[in-house]
Each structure stands twice: as C-alpha cells, then as structure tokens.
Amino acid sequence: MNHPIIRFIFILLVYTCVFVFLKPVFMLAYGPETAGVSDWLAVMWHGLPMDLCMASYLSVVPGLLALCMMWTDSAWPRIAQRVWLAFAALVIGIVVVADMALYGYWGFRLDSTPLFYFMSSPSAAMASAGAWQIAGGVLAILVVAATLFALTVAAAGKPKRNSRGIVSTALGVLLVAALFIPIRGGVTVSTMNLSRSYFSTDRRLNHAAVNPAFSLLYSLTHSGNFASQYRFMTDDEAAVALGELEARTCTADSIRRPMLAVERPDIYLVILESFSASLMPSLGGDSVAMQLDSIAGTGLSYTDFYASSFRTDRALPAILNAFPAQPSASILKYVDKVEQLPALGCALRDAGYETSYYYGGDANFTNMKALLVAGGFDNIISDRDFPLRDRTGKWGAPDGVLVDRLLGDVRSVAADAAPQLVVVQTSSSHEPFEVPFADVRFADSPAKNAFAYADSCLGALVRGVEASPRGGRSLFVIVPDHLGAWPLGLDDPLARHHVPLVFAGQALARRAERDSTLGCQPDIVPTILGSLGLDHSAFVYGHDLADAEAPHYAVFSEPGLAALVTASDTVVIDPDARRVLDARGHAPQMATKSIEAYLQKLYDTISNL
C-alpha cells in the first residue's frame, strides 16, 4: 500500500471525493427548495466527470513526482509533492470560499471576473466587503485549505522506494498518462466544457453540478478566444436571422416627435449604481427612489427598458459606447479592443461639446479610465481629486460629496461656454451600504437606506443644475448600471434586468410622458445623438428609441445566460449549454435563432476589433 503509484491514486480519489462532497454543501446553500433526493443525486452524478477532470489536473504533478520517488532515495520528490499539495489546497480553498460567497450575489459559478476586478484595483475590489466578512472569508479559506491539505498528505503517506523495474515504471507512466482522458473529458470529439454538467431545466441544479475550479479555469483559458465562441450557425445564416429580427421589430406606426426644446443642451448622463425598477412605485417597485420616481413623472420615462448585464464593467461600454455586454467576458479586460469602440464622448466632442466624467471612486478599477480616455472625456474627476477627509466611503467620496463638487463646477461655467457633456457615476448604493444618511423608513435595511441616500443626492443634483445660470438648457439622462444587491433572489431574468431610463430637464420637449418602447442600454447613445440630429450609424448595436422606423428590442446577458425581448416574443438561453431556458410568444423558435445569431455577430465584432 506504500507504493508511490498507489499513493498517487489515493490523492486522485481524495480530490474527487472532496469535489463531490462540495455539491451537497452548495445545494444546502443555494439549491432549489423543491429539490428532492433524486435531484441531489443527479447533481453529483452529472457533475462527477467535471470533478474527475479537475481532480486529474491537480494529480498530474503528484503523479510525476511519484514516478521520481520510484527511482531515487532523495527526499526532494516527497518535499516537492508536499509543497504542491499545500499550494493546491490553498488555491482550492480560495476558489471554494469565493464561489460560495459570490454566487448569492451573482447567480453563476466562479469565473475570471473577480481576478479582473482585483488585478485592476485591489482596494476597490474589496470595497464591497466589511472587515468581519473579510476576516471570516480568510478564516474559511484557511479551514478549507488545511482540511484538504491534511487529507491529501494522509493519502500521500510516506511511500517507500520500490523496485526500479521496467514493469512497475511502465505501469506508473501509463496511469499518469491516463489522466489525460478525464482531463480531456473522454475519448470522443467533444472535450470537457461547462455544458457537460448541465442536465436540468432548473439553472440552479445545473450550476450545482458545475465544478467551480473548472469554471474558473475554463473562463481563464477561453475568455479571450472570441472568434471560436458561440458558433451557432454559418455567417450567412446569422446574417439572415439578424435581418429578420430587424425587420419584424420595426413598427413604424407613429410619427417622430421632437425630444428637445433646445438645439444643443447641456447633457447630464447620470449612471446610478445598482438601481432597478424594483425601487420605483411607477414601475411596480417599492417606494424607495422617490426622487427618481418624481423626476420620471415630470419627464420622459421609458418603462420597458433593460440593463445589458449584471456589473458596472459590463454596463459602461453598453451605456457610453452602445456596445452590448458579453456573457463570457468583459471587454474592458482588453484595452486594445476598447480603444476601437465608437463612443458618445467622442461623437459629442466632435460636435463641439466639452466632456467631463465625475466618479467618486477609483477610475482605474476594471480599466475604466482607459475606456474614458479613449471615449473622449477630457476632464475626469475621480477619488484622487477629493481630499482624504472627503473619501469616507469604501468606494471613495460618497455621492453627496460628488454632487457638491459637480455643482460647484457647474456654477463656474460661463453662460456663453460650449455645450457640456457631463457623465456622473454614483457609487454609494453599493455594498457595504455605509452612507452618511439615515432614513427612518429603512432603519432595518442598510441597502434600502443607501438607495434612499443615493436617490436624495440625485434630487439635489437635478435641483442644483436647474437652479444654475445654465439650468434652462439642461437635459438629464438617468439610467442605472444594473440591478444590485437588492432585492436578492430574483429568479426571473427579465425582472433582474428591468431598469428605468429617464429623460428630464428644462431642455426636454416631451414632458410627463411614459413610453413603452422596448430598449436596452446600447440604445442610449443613438437616442441622445438622434435627438441632436447627429449621425449615429457607427453605433451598430443600438437604436434610437424615438425613431419609429428603427427596430426596437432588448438584448441582455450575464454568464451562462442571454435573452432577447421583442414586442411579440421572449427567449432566454444558456449559450454555453446551448439550451433554451424560456421561450414564449408568437415565434419563439425564430427568436431563439435571433439571439444566437446576435451573440455570434457580437463575438465576431469583438474578434475583429
């Protein structure tokens, strides 16, 4: 039993058993309440090939070192094996704890997104967590790592050097080489991928079957290979499907009405952190964002509007560049591609606008500054432009301080100055919801209290700008980046991505109006440029919401999910598993082909940037 190869097999079994054991743990935390014993067993069974794949990856190094132990009396192979087992245990501990902590907020298994956040700005990446959460996470990582290390060390034992015979060595080489089969996922044409564990119409059961370590590894090795992702059909078939989508979503049943009362207004594009329709009574939500609700009531409110994705780094290109979010990656990871995107700031700067961006946090987070500089913003205000005494929030300067700084700058703009594009990105309505504000209505809900604070700052911003010398020419465009941490547990993707889009201000001609035109965040740029009479043909993924002759539909995505909403059909797919999760309407099969063609074209575009 002390043969090095036998001990290597024990290590492989330990890794496999640990990964299988983690599935019931995940089910206890996040599994469907209606799941029965058969569902639990199915999760473990369908996840087993991926667990064995990951266990084999981790066992290659111990296997090679076991071969070395057969041919040397030196202690170095055993020491090297212990070092590897410790390293692997720590990595798995981090992956398991991060996956369990983040799934409740994100709704998908761990991928490369947290690494991207951490590498771009460690302090900002950790800003969502409180000190006790960080301490608890570190402790949990150490416990998991120590337990796994102890199990694998016990499995490794203290193997004695055995005969250096050819047969024994050949057997060991064959066993180590055989790891290639579970690593590859078998001997058929198809290799191991995330869809291998999918077996149910319930996403959470599928997610429970996925190995989080493999999910992370797959994301790291595949996120940049855009040309090979989401190949559903030939290019010609995709072009036909997209043409049919554009044709059937053009209504052309009304005459375009002018949106503006001022030819070249000052434009204030306000991006609200983590807001959603759930906070506004006028959109069927709770009475939390009452300032926004009031502003929407006096302006132009688009009621059937959707966020492009689930996090800010995915939302900003959609809002500022009319470039849709992608389910498998964030384009902000690829600065060279970001620099090629057409941008609202560039278009308006070419039209004579002065451009500014205000954000109380770290502008380097997730390569955001690269997006802004390439996007035509000449004046970027971020956390470094505020004194330390004002940077009291985890995300930098709170929204109230940010608004005060902006209003001071607005009042100093000369009456005859060039028109202004000012983008304001808020941050206070983000975990950990520590704000200098206390609303008695939400004493028991820090999240709602933080949203109410951000909402009050929005109201102060609008009132302050309209009271300024240039207030008569102000146009506000207000949109959330995505739904945040409240309300949690929204299983319906449409509810998760439903957000308001509000146009307001004294430069607006259309007042006290609700518009049910379907749209999503890439439509914002064409709508703004269209209202100014400026060309927006470079923004091929967006449509002018006020143009009755343009197609109108919404597309959104997040890891493991993509959706298309039209006036007649709704379809939600898992593009990785190539599975339809929801399809309803007059022509759901056609809509399914449309969203697949859309993704294929989107990834072709990214590949060619």
N, C-alpha and C positions, 0 to 999 in steps of 0.2 A: 504493500500500500504506500510505501515511501518512494516509489519510482517517480522521478521528476515528471514524466508524462502523465501518470495517474493524477499527480497533484495539479498539473495544469488543467486537466479535465474537471477536477473539483472546483477550480477557480471559475471556469466557464459556467458550471452549474450554479455556483453562488450568485454570479452576476445575473443569470437568467431568472433564478428564483426571486431575487430582490426586485427585479423589474416587474415580475408577475405580481408580487405582493403589493407593489405600489398601486396597482389598478383598483383593488377594493378600497384602498385609502382614498384615492381620487373619487371613487363612486360615493363614499361616505360624505365627502365634502361637497361635491358638485353633481352627482348623478341625479337623474330624474327621480322624483318622489314615487312615481308609479312603477319604477323598475323592479322586476321580480328576480327570483333566483336564476331563472334561465337567462335573463339579461346580464346578470353579473358573470355567469359562466361564459356567455358569449363574448363579453368584453375581454376576458382573459384568454379565451381560445383564439379569437381573431387578432388579438394583439401579440400573441406568442411569437409568430415569425419575426416581427419587428424587434421584440425583446431579445430574441436569439441573435438577430443581426447585430444589435448594439452590444450584446454580451460578447459576441465573437470579435468585434472591433477591439474591445477592451482586453481580450485574451490573447491577441496576437503577440504582444510584447512578452507577457509571461510565458507563452509557448516557445518563443525563440530562445528565451533565457533558460527554459527547462532543457532544451537541446544542448545548450552550452554546459549546463550542470552535469550532463552525462559524460563530458569529455575533459573536465578539469576539476582539480581538487581546490582551486582557488575559491575564496568567499565572494568574489566580486559579482558573479551572476545572481547569487541569493540577495546580496545587498541591493543590486540594481532592481531586482524584482520587487523588493520591499519599497524602494523609492517609487517605482511605477504604481504599485498598489495604493500607496499613500496619495500620490498625485491624482490617480483615477478616482479614488474615494472622495477627495476634496471637490473635484470637478462635478461629480455626480451629486454630491451634497448641494452644491450651489445651484445646479440645474433643477433638482427636485424641489428645493425650497422656493426658488424664484418662480418656477412653474406654478406651484400651488398658491403662492401669494398673488400672482398676476392674473391667473385665469378668472378669478371672480370679477375683475375689472374689465378684462379684455375679451374674454369669451373664446379664446383659442389657445392651443398649446404653445409652449415657448418657441420663439424663433429668434432671429438675429436682431430684432428691434431693440431690446434692452441694451445690447452691446453697442449698437449705433448711438443710442442716447448717452450711454456712459462715456464712450470714447470722445464724443463731441464736447461734452461738458459734464464732468462727474458731479459737481455741486448741484447743477440743475436736475440731473437725472435722479438724484437722491432727495430733491426738494419735496416730493410728494409724501415722503415717509417721515413720521415723527421719530424722536430719539428712541422711544421704547420699541417702536416697530423695527428699527434698525438693529437694536440690541437683541430683540427676540429673533430676528432673522439670522443674525450671526450665530447665536446660540443654537438655533435649529440646524444650521449648516454644519456646525461642529459635531452635533449629536449624530446626524445622519452620516457624516464622513467618518467619524470614529467607529460607528457601528459597522459600516461597510468595510472599513479597513480591518477591523478585528475579524470579521467573517472571512475575508479573503486571505488574511495572514494565516488563520486557522486552517483554511483549505490548502494553502501552500505548504504548511508544515515545515519540516526540516528534512527534505529529501536527501537520501544518501546517494553518493555517486555509484552508478550501476555499471555493468559491463559495457565496454565500448564496442560491442558487437555491431556488425552491419545490419542485422535484422532489427535489433532494438532501435538503432538510429533511423533506419528507413521507416519503421512504423511511426516514430515520433515525427519525422518530416511529413509523412502522409497526413497525420492527424492535424498538424498545424496548417498544412496546405488546405485541408478540408474546410477550414474556417471560411475560405473564400465562398463556399456555397451558401451558407446562411447570410454572409455579408452581402453577397450579390442578390440574395432573395430567391435562390433556386437555380435551376439549370435551363429554364425556359427563356424566351426572348425578353420578357419583361423583367426589369430589375426592381429592387426594393424601392418603394416610394411611399408617400404618405397615404395614398389611397388604398394600400394593401390592407390596412386595418379597418377600412370602412365596410360596414355590413348592415347598418340600420337606417331608417328614415329619421331617427332622432339624432341630431347633431351631437348631443352630449354623450350619447353612448359611443358614437364614433370617436369623439375626442378622448373619451376614457380609454379606448383601446390603443391610442397612439402613444408611442414611447416618447417622452419629452426630450430625452437626449438625442434621439434620432431626428426629431422635429427640428431641433436647433442645428444639428449637423447638416441636415438636408437644406435648411434655409441658408446656411453659410456657404454651401458649395453650389447652390443653384440660383441664388437671387440675382446674380449679375448676368446670367446667360439668357438674355431676353429673347433672342431670336428663336430659341428652341422651346420656349414655354407657351403653353396654351395654343397648341396647333390642333384646332378642331376640324379644319376643312381646308380645301385649296384656297389660294388667294382669290381666284375668280369667284368661287362660291361665297367667300366672305364679302367681296365687293357687291355681289348681287343681294345678299342678305341685308347689308347696311343700306343699300339703295331702297330696298323695300321698306325698311324701318323708317327712313327719312320720308318716304312717300306717304306712308299710312299715318304718320304723326303730324302731317301738315293739315291744318284745319282751314285756314284762310276764310274764316266765316265772319270776320269783323274788319273794320277799318282802323288802321293805326291812329291812336290819339297821341298828341304831343305829351311827353312826360315832363318837360321843363318849361318854366316861365322865364328862365334866364339863359342866355345863349352859352356862356362859359362860366358856370357856377364854381364856387369853391367846393370840392368834393371831400367829404369826411367818411372814409370807409372804416367802420368800427367792427372789429373781429372779436366777438365775445367768447371768452374761454368757457367751454363745456356747457353752454346754454342749449336749450332744446325747446320744442313745442310744449313739453310737459310742464314748463314753468309759466305758461301764459293762459289765462282763462279764455281769451278769444280763440285759442287753438285747441281748446278742450283740456288744458292743463290746470295745475294748481295756481292759486293766487300768490305767486312769489315775485315774478318780474313785472311788477305793476307799472313801473316807469316805461319799460319797453312796450307793455300792452297799451298804455296810453298813447305813446308815440305812434304805434302801429295804427291805432284808431283814428288818428288825425292825418296819417299819411297814406301811403300805398303799401298794402300788406299782401305779400304772396303767400297763400295759405297751403299750397301743395308743393312744398319745396323740400329738398333733401340734401343732407351733407354727403360729401363724396366719400368720406371714410371715417375712421374712429379715433385718429390722433392728429395733433396740430401739424406735425411734419408732413402728413398726407394732405391736410386741408389747405395749407398755404399755397402750394402750386395750383390747386384747383381754384382758389379764390383770386389769386394775383396773376396767374398765368393761363387760366382756363384749361388746365391740364389735369385730367382725371386721376384720382388715386388708383394705385395698383394693389391687387390682393396679395402679391408675394413679396413686395419690397417697397421701399420709399425712395423716390427718385432723388431726394435730397442727399442720399448717400453718394451720388455720382455727380460731383460738381461740374465735370466736363460736359455732362448732358444738360444740367440745369442752365448752364450759360447759353445754351442754344434755344431755350424756350422763349417764345414771344411773351411780352409782359405788359401789363396795364401801365406800370410806371413809365416804361419806355415810350409807349404809344402816346401818353398824355404829355410827357416831356417834349416829344417831337411836336406836339400841338401847342406848345407854349406854356405848359404848366410847370410850376415849381413843385418838387416832390419831397415829401418828408415821411418818415416812419417813426412811430412812437411805441416803445415797448419798455416796460419796467424791469424786464428780466435780462438774461444773458443772450445777446443777439448771435452768439456763436453756437448756441445749442442747436444740434441737428443740422449744422451747416446753414443755418437760417441767414446769416449775414451774406454768404455767397449768393443766395437767392435774391436778396435785397439789392446788393450792389449790381449784380448782373441785370436786375429787374428795373433799373433806372431811378433808384432812390438816392438823391444827392445828400440828404440830411437824415442820418439815422441816430435817433436818441434811444439809448438803452441803459442798463443798470449803471454802467460806468459814468454816466453823465449826471448821476444823482449823488449827493454826499452820503457818506456812510450812515449818518443819522436817519436818513430817509429810506434806507434799504432795510426795512424792518421785517419784511415778509420772507418766507422761504424762497420765493421766486423773485426777490428783489424789491423794488419800490412798489408798494400797493397801488391799487387803481386810483385811489383818491389823490395821492401824490402825483401820479402820472397825469391825471386830468388837470390838476393845478398847474403843472409845468406847461402843458399844451395850451391852456387858456391864456397863460402869460405870454406865450409866443404868438398866439392868435391876435391878441390885442396890440401887439407891436408891428403887425403887418400894415404897411401903408395902404391907404384907400385905393391908390392907383397902381398897386403892385400886380404882378401877373397872377392869373388864377392859380389856386393851390390844390394839390392832391395831398391829403393828409391821411395816412393809414394809422389807426390806433388799435393795438393788440392788447387786450386786457389779460390779467393773469390771476387775480385774487380768488376767482371762483374755481380753484383747483385744490386738490388735496395738498396740504393737510387742513385747509379751510380755516386758517388762522388769520383773522381780519380785525382791524381796529373799529369794530362796529358790533352793536348788539340790538337786534330786533326782537322785541318781547314775543312776537308771534312765533319765533323759531328758536326759543330758548333751549328746546330739546333736540335741535337739529343743526349742528355746525355747518352742514352742507347747505341747507336752505338759507341759513343766516349769511353765509358767504355769497350766495347768489343774490340775496337781497342787497348786500353791500355793493357788489359789482353793478347791480341794477340802479342803485341810487347814484353811483358815480356816472353811469350813462346819462341819467336825467340831468345831473349837474353839467355834464359836457354839452349836451344839446342846448340847455338854457344859456349856458355861458357863451357859446359860439353865437347863438341867435341874438344875444344882447351886445355883441361886439360891433365895432363900426362896419364890418363886412358881413354881418349876420343876415342881411337881406338877400345875399347871393349864396347862401349855404344849402348844400344838398347832402343829406346823411344817407348812407347805405349801411345798414346794420345787419350783420349775419353772425351766427355762432360758427365756431370752427368744427364742432362735433358735439354729440351728447357726451357728458362726462360721467361722474360717479353718482349722479342722482337723476332719475331713480334707477336703482340697480335691478337686475333681474328681468329686463325687458327681453323676452324671447323672440318677439316679432321684429324681424329686421327693419320693416318699414317704420315701426314705432321708434326704434333706436335711432334711425337716421332722419326722422322728420324734424326739421328746424324751421324757424321763421326767416324770412327775408323781408326787410322793411326799408322802404324809401321814404324819407321825410325831409323837412326843412322848407324854408321860405322860397327856395328856388324851384320847388316841386309844383307842377301844374295839376297833377292828379291827386286830389285830397280825399280823405275819409273814404277810401275805396279798398275793398277786398278783391283780390284777383286769384282765381283758382287755376291759372295756367300752370301746367306741370313744369318743374325745372329742378336743376341741381346746381351746385356751386360753380362748375365751369361756365354756366350761363351768365354769371355776374359781369364779367369783363365785356362780353358782347353787348349786354344790355346797357351798361354805362356808356360805352363808345357809341352805340346806336343812338342813344338819347342825345348825344352831342353831334350827331351827324358825321362821325368819324368811321373810317374803314376798319372793320374787324375781321376781315377774311382770313387773316393769319391764324386766328384762334379757331381751328377747325373742329374742336370738340365741344364748343359752346354755341349757344343760340340766343339771339335777342328775344327776351321774354315778351317784349312789347311789339314784336313783329308778328302779325297774324299769319304771314305767309311762311314763317320759319317752322321747322319741325319742333315739337315740344315733347320731351320725355325726360326721365330721370334715370341715371345710372349711378350706382354706388357699390363699393366693395370694401371688404376687410379680409384678413387672412382666412382662407377656406370658404369664402362667400362672395358672390357677385349677384347683383339684382338689376333688373330693368323694369321700370314702371311706365306704362303708357296709359292713355285715357281708356283703353279697352282691355288691356292685359297687364298682368303682373307675373313675373317669373323670378325665382331665386334659385341659383345653382351653387353647387360646390365645384369650382372649376378644377380643383386638384383631383377629386374623386370622379369628376365628370358625371355627377349625379344631380338630378333635379330635386330640389328640396321643397319647392312650392311652385305651382303653375295654375293660374286661373284666368278666366276671361274668354274672349271670343276665339283667339288663335294662339293658345299657349305654346304649341309646338313651334310656330313661326317665331314667337317671342324668344323661345329658348335658343333657337338658331341665331337670332339677332344679338343676344347678349354674348354668345360665344364668338360671333364674328367681330363684335365690338372689342372684346378682350384681345383677340388675335391681332386686329389692326393696331390697338394701343401698344402692344408689345413690339410689333413691327416698327412703329414710330420711335419708341424708345431705343430699340436696337440701332436705328439709323441716325440717331442724334449725334 
